């Protein structure tokens, strides 16, 4: 172990401990309630209904996102679809539209688009890019010589894809599906509008009525269990095959698979998907702006909210990515029980609603560090807890493809650990770190519940300014903030697309 390794282990452990703060709050609340009362609160028909609703939505949306994300990645990276780079950018663009804005758009277009069907449509349209982006990155950066060898050994194109390509895609697919599932466990705004009750919406209702009541804590404890189930499934499904290689593969242009007679239907299909994922929310927001009877624009308030959202997003993205890098390094370079524990622990905060994370930090700040209460550092801490998995998934995938032999060679040539990190590891991780930071920025700039509770008095973001009038069905007044959220998120979504198309391979 190099001299820098202990420091990375310490930082990674601190990141895991930070993620455990809201979980600790939930555990302490359950202990205070007592086992008998806890069983009574959990063993109720209402909790069973919420469990079924949440589980069904997670399974259905994750499956739909896997199918759409993998299919769109394949068709843009491996076929002769006309305008494939443009379609690839459009498939990443839904990340610029918050799920709660998407839900308002669909409800305004189809007033009956609520319940399970509406929730499935909205969450799938919002989250399938989480699968599309990593799968597209792997497809673009993979060495297709392996497929050529399989074909030379007599395998058909389909058999080669199943036996060679799919195993290489599995970590990206599973990682993207994990992000989808964790987002769904914590999603509030979209599901509240669509009137689809889950644990998160029920927790919000409980906290509104009793602040830190035992019923809400017990519901949050079930969410923690569901998160552990997702993380266990991720470990079992992702596999442990080595993904790194020292060379970049053959540098020659690869022929794309011809769609032939399927080209026209494929164009229609991708066009309908883009219309559903982008057209509906953008047209709806434009209609609110033009025809909404409550449409008003306060330039000063809009400018302040925009600057605040951008500033918080940039700071949180930098802090979260830096905090997560040692976790990814420990998981890949020092695999074992401890590293797996640290890595999986950092995912726990993302499975809890923002309101639970916020209340946990409020209680800790008031009782332990009163000076932190209602400060920007406390809000940034909440963002880091909530969104570490967004950075971790991308950093982990990038580090998997960095051969450890390069770092070992640098050490053998006498380079110090810090120099190896700066001159070898970080440059090779730049694309993954950029993608992770962009995802964190997107999430922070549209985060709602934690911001409402933790932001310093007088702080207004685009999300909080949108939610007030939108919840009051003043769509016109909410439209300027929705449009601005989309506009400031576009560069980050574009950066994610650039990270994919900057991958190795012709």
N, C-alpha and C positions, 0 to 999 in steps of 0.2 A: 504494500500500500504506500503510495507516494505521500510526501509531506502535506500536500494540499488536500488529500483524501479525508483526514479527520475533520477539517473545517467544512467540507461539503456534507459529511455525515451529520455534523451538528446543525447546519442550516436546514438540511432536509428534515431532521427530527423536529426542529422548531416549526417548520411549515406544517408537519403532521399534528403537532400539539395545538397549533393555531386552529386547524380544521376541527379539532376535537372540542373546542370551546362550546359551540352550540349543542353538540352531542352530550357533553357533560351537563349542560343546563337541562336538557331533556331527562337525563338519567337521574339527576338530583331531584327534579320535580316529581318523577315517578316514585323515588324512594320516600319523599316527603308525603306523598299521597298514601303510601302503604300498599302491601300486596292485595289485601281484600278489596279495598276501594278501586285499585288499579284494574283488577279482574272485572269488577262490576262495570267500570267505565269502558273497557275494551269489549267485553262479551255482550254486545248489544246488537240488535238487528240493524241499526243505523250504521254501525261500524262495518258490519258484513257487506252492506250495500255499497259503502264507500270503497271497500277493498275490491269488490267485484268491478265497480266502475273504473277504478284506477288501474287495476291489473289488465282489464280488457283493453283499455285505451292504450296503455304502454305496449302491449303485445301487438295490437292492430297497427298502431302508428309506426312502431319500430319495423315491423314486417313490410309495411307499405314503403317506408323510407329506404329500406335495404333494396327492395325491388327497383324503385324509381332511381335511387342514387347510383346503384351499380349499372343499371341499364343506360342511364344518361351518360355516365362516365365511359362506358364501353362504346356507345355509339359516337361520341365526340372524339375519342382517342384512337379507336381501332377501325372505324369504317370511313367510307368516302362520302359521308353526309355533307352536302353543300353548306359552306359557312360554318364548319365545325367549331373554329375558335370563337366565333360570335355566339353560337349556341352555348358553348362552355361557359362564357362570361355570364350569359343570361341565366344559366342554371345556378350560378353562385349568387346572383343578385337578390334572391329572396331573403338572404341573411340581412340585408339592409332594411327590411321591413319588419318591425316588431310584431310578434304574434298577436298582441292585443289590438294593434292597428289593423292587422289582417282580419281579425274576428269582427271588428266594427264594420269593415268594408263588406264582408260577406253578409252580415246581418242587414246592412242597409240595402244590399242588392236583393237578397232573398230573406225576407223577414222570418220565414219559417226555418232558416238554416241554423237550428240549435239542436241541443241534445247530442246523442252519440255521433250521429252521422255528421252534423256540423262540426263537432270537435275533431273528428277523424280527418275531415277535409282540411280544416284550417291548420291543424298541427302538422299534417303531412306536407302541405304546401309551404309551411314555415321552416320545417326541420330537415327535409330531404337533402339540402345541400351539405349537412353534416356528414352524410355518407358519400355524396357525389365527390366532394373535394379530395378527401384522402385516397379514394379509389382511383380517381383520375390522375392524381400525382403518382401513385404506384405504377399505373399502366403506362404513363408517359416516361417514367424513369427506368422501367424494367428493361433488361437485356433480352431481346426476343430470340437470341441464339439458342436459348434453352428450349423454346418452342420448336425451332428448326430441327434441333437434335431429336426431339420427340417425334416430329413428323418423319424424319429420316429413319427412325426405328419402326415405322409402320403405323403410327397412331393417326387417326383422322383428325381434322381440325377441331371438331367438337371434343374428342377425347383428349387431345393435347391441351385444350383450354381447361377442361375439368381437372386433369391430373398435374398440370404444370402451372397454369396461370391462377386458378382459383386458390390453391394453397398460399401463393404469394399475396393474394388480395385479402385473405382471411383476417389478418390483423387490422387492416384498414377498415374493412366492413364491420368487424366486431367493435372496434374503437368508435367508429361513427355511430353505430347503433347504441352503444353505451351512452354517448352524449345525448342522443335523442331521448333515451329512457330517463336519464337524470333530469333533463329539461322538463319532461312531462311530469315527473314526480313533483317538481317545484313550480310548475306553471300555475299562475293565478288569474291574471287579467283576462286572457282569452277565454278560459273556461268559465269564469264568473259571468262574462257577458253571454256566452253560449248556453248558460244555465245547465251545465253538465257538472254535477257535484263530484268532487274528488276529495282526497284527504286535505289537499292544500286549501281549497275553497272553504271546507268545513273548519279548518284551523283558523282561517282569517275571520270567519263568522264568530267562532268561539272567543278569539282574542278581542274582537270588537265589543263583545258583550261582557266579558269578564277579565280583560287584559291578559293576565298570566294564569288563567284558571287551570285546574287539573285536567279537565276534559281535553283542552287543547294540547297540553303536554303529552297526554296519552296518545292522542292522534299522531302527534309528531314522532312518538316512539315507534309507532307502526311504520311510518315513513322511513325511519332509520333501518328497520328490519328489511323493508323492501329494497332499500339501497344496497344493503349487504347481499341480498339475493342477486341483484344485478351485477355487482362486482364479482361475486363467486362465479356466475355464469360467464362473465368476461374472461376470467382466468382460465376456465375450462375450454372455452371456444376459441380463444385467440391463438393458441398453439405456441410452441417455443422454438420453431425452426429459425435458423440464422438467416437474416435478411441482408446483412452487410456484404460488400464485395470491395476488393481493393481497386480493381479497374472499373472503367465506366462502360465496358461492353464495346461491341463493334460499332464504330462511328460511321454507319452508312444508312442511307434513307430507306425506310421500310415501306413497302406497299401496303396500303390500307385495304381492308376487306371490302369488296364491292357489294353494295346493297342490291344492285340490279333492279328488279321489278318492285322491290320493297322500298325504294327510295322515296317515292311519292307518299305512300302511307306513313313512312317514318317522319317525313317533314310535317305532315298533318298532325301526327301524334306529339312531336316536340313543340309544335306551334300551339296546340291546345294546352299543353302543360305550362308553357310560358304565359299564356293568356290567363290561366287559372291562378298561377303563383304570383304574377306581376301585374297583369292587366286589370284584374278585379280590384286590388287595393289602390293602384295608381289612378284608375278612372274614378273610383269612389271618392278618393281624397280631392281630386280635381272638381268633382261635382259638388262636394261639400263647400269648397272654396267659392265656387261660382254661384250656386243656387241656395246655399244655406241661409236661412233667415237670421241666424245668430252669428253670421260671419263678421268678426271684427279682428283687426290686426293692430296690436300695440307694438310698434317697431322697437321701442326701448326694452320692453319686457321680453320680446322675442329675442333680441340681440343678447341680453343678459343670460337668458336661459340657454341659448346656443353656446355662448362662451363657457358657461359653467359646465355644460354637458361634455364639450370637447376637452376642457381642462381635466375634469375628473376621469374621463376615458383614457387620456394619454398617460396620466400619472398612474392610474390603476393598472394599465396594460404593462408599463415598465416594471412596476413593483411586483406584480403577479408573475411575470415571465422570469424575472431575476430570482424570485423566491422558489419557483418551480424547477429551474434548471438543475439544482443539486438533487432534487427528488428523481428526475429522469435519469441523471447520471448514476445514482445509487441503484436504481431499478435495473439498468442495463449493464453497467460495468461491475456491480457487486451483487449479483442475484443471490437470493437466499430468503429465508423466512423473515428476517428483519426488514430487508429492502421491500419485500412484497407488502408487509404490514404498513410500512411508511407510505408506500405508493397508494395503496387502497384507502388508507385513512384520509388522504387529501381529497378523495372523492366524496366523502360523507357530507361535507357542507353544501355541495352542489345539489344534493338530493333533498335538502330541507328548504322549505319556503323562505324567501327573504325575510319575512316577518319574524320567523323563529330565530334566524341568525341575528337579526337586529335586536330583538328583545334579550337574547343571551348576552350580546355585547353591552347593551344598556345596563343590565344587572351587574355584569362584571365591572363596567366602568364606574358605576355609582358606588359599589361596595369596595372596590380595590383601588381604582385610579380615578377619583372623581374629576380630576382636571381634564380627562379625555372625553367626558360626556358632551355630546353635541359639538364635536370638533371634526374637521375634515380628516385627520389621521384615523379616527375611529371609523368613519365612513369608508375610507380606502381599505381598512382592515376587513370590513364586511365584504367588500368587492373581492378581495383576495381569497377569502374563505369560500365565497360563492363560486368563483370562476377559475380557481386553480386547475380543475380538470380540463378546461378549454385549452390552456397553455400546455398542460402535461401531455395530453394525447398527441399533439403535434411535435413536441420536443422528443417524446419517447419514440415516435415513428421515425423522426429524423436521426436520432442517435442509433437506432437499430441498423441504419444503413451506413454508419460511419465505422469502418473497420478498426478495431482496437489496435491492430498491428501498426497503424500509422502513429498513434500516440506512443506505443511502446518503442517504435523506432526513434521518435524524437527524444524520448527519455534516454535511450541508449546512446544517442549522439551528444548527450550532456546538457540538453535543455532543461531548465528548471520547470517545475509543475505549472507555475503561473504563465511562463512563456509557451508551454505546450497548449495550455488552455486557450491563450489569446491567439496563437499563430496557427494552431492545427484544429482544435475542437470547435471553437466558436465560429470560424469561417465556414466550416462544413455544416454547422447547425443553423446558419443564418436564415435559410429559407423556412425551416421549421419554426424557429423562434419568431420570425416575422409573421407567419401564419397564425401562430398561437396568440401573439400580441394583438393582431387584427381581430381575432375572434373575441378576445377579452374586451377590446374597445367597443365592438359592436354590442356586446352584452351589457357593458356598463352604461353606454349612452342611452340604452332603452330600459334599464332596470327601474322598477317602480316601488315595490313595497319596502325594501330596506332603505331606500333613499327617503321615503316619506317619514320613516321613524328616526333616522340617524342624521340626516342633513342638518347642519347648523341653522339656527333660526334665521329666516329670511332667504335661505338658499332655495333657488328654483331651478329645476332642470326641465328639459323638454318633455320628459316622460311625466313628471308630476304636473306640469302645466297642461298637458294633454288630458290627463286622467280626470281632472275636476269637471270640465265642461262635457267631456265624453260620457262620464258616468251620469251626468244630468241630461243626457240625450241632446246636448247642444253641439251637434256635429259640426256646424259651421265655425263655431268658436274654437273647437279642437283642431280643425283642419290645418291651420298654419303651423301648429306644433308638430302634427303628424308629418306634414310635408318636409319640414326642416329636419326631423329625425331621419327621414329617408335620405335626404340630401347629404347630411354629414356622415351617414353610414356608407354611402356609395364608395368613397375612396378606400375604406377598409375592405369592402367586398371585392373591389377591383384588385387590391393588393393580394387577396387570397387567390384570385384567378391567376395573377401574375406568378405567384409562387408555384402553382401547378404547371403553368406553361414554361417556366424557367427550369423545369426538371431536366434531368439528363435524357439523352436520347434524341435522335433526329426527328 
